[in-house]
C-alpha cells in the first residue's frame, strides 16, 4: 500500500482554498456591479415614466 504524502495533500487543499476565496470575492464584486447597473437602469426608466406622466397632465 502506498503511503499518503500529507504535505502534498495539505498544499493542494491550501491552493484550492485560496483559488476558491479569490473566485468568490471576484464573483461577489461582479454581482454587486451587476445589481448596481440594473438598479440604475430601473431608476432611469422610472424617471422617464414619471416625466411622461407629468407631461400628460
N, C-alpha and C positions, 0 to 999 in steps of 0.2 A: 504494500500500500504506500502511495506517495505521501510524503509529509507536506502539509499545507504551509506555505510561506506567509505567515501572518503579517509580516511587514509589507509585502506587496498588496495584500488584501486591504490593509488599513490605508495605504497610499491611494489605492483605487477608490475606496469609499470617500476619502477626503476630496479627491479630484471630482468625483461625481457630485458630491455635496456642493462644492464651490461652483461648478458649472450650473447646477440647479438653482442656486441662490442668485447668481448673476442673471440667469434667464428669467427668474421670477421678478426681479427688480426691473429689468428691461420691459417685460410684459406688462407689469403694473404701470410703468411710466407711459407706455403706448396706450394702454386702456384709459388712463386719465386724459391724455391728449385727445383721444377719440371722443370721449364723453364731452370734453370742453368744446370741441368742434361741433358736435351735434347740438349742444346747448346753444351755442352762438347762432347756428343756423335756425334753430327753432325760435329764438328771440327775434331774429331778423324777420322771419315770416309772420310772427305775431304782430310786430310793429307795423309791417306793411298792411296787414289786415285791419288794424286799428286805424291807420291813416285813411284807408279806403272807406271804412265805415264813417269816419268823421267827414270825409268829403261828400258822402251821400246825403248827410243831414242838411 
